[in-house]
Amino acid sequence: MNNENRSMPICFTPDQIKALEEYAKKKGMLNCNQAIEEIIESL
């Protein structure tokens, strides 16, 4: 994902962050930021 296209911060609850971390771990990603990028790109 191109950093220049990022223009809006996003906020998550602690439960949502935990779910993102679990998703990232299952997919072999290093952190939840990679999971967020993958989810956004799939939209």
C-alpha positions in Angstrom: 0.0 0.0 0.0 1.3 3.4 -0.9 1.9 5.7 2.1 1.0 8.7 0.0 -2.6 7.4 -0.3 -3.1 7.2 3.5 -5.1 10.2 4.7 -7.3 9.1 7.6 -6.3 7.7 10.9 -8.3 4.7 12.1 -9.1 3.8 15.8 -9.8 0.4 17.3 -11.1 -0.9 20.6 -8.8 -3.2 22.6 -11.0 -6.1 21.5 -10.7 -5.2 17.8 -6.9 -4.8 18.1 -6.7 -8.3 19.7 -8.8 -9.7 16.8 -6.5 -8.0 14.3 -3.4 -9.4 16.0 -4.9 -12.9 16.0 -5.7 -12.5 12.3 -2.2 -11.3 11.5 -0.6 -14.2 13.5 -2.8 -16.8 11.6 -1.7 -15.2 8.3 2.0 -15.2 9.2 2.2 -11.4 9.3 4.6 -9.5 11.6 2.0 -7.2 13.1 -1.6 -5.9 12.9 -0.7 -3.1 10.5 0.0 -5.7 7.8 -3.4 -7.2 8.5 -5.1 -3.8 8.3 -3.4 -3.1 4.9 -4.5 -6.5 3.6 -8.1 -6.0 4.7 -8.2 -2.5 3.2 -6.7 -3.6 -0.1 -9.3 -6.4 -0.4 -12.2 -3.9 -0.2 
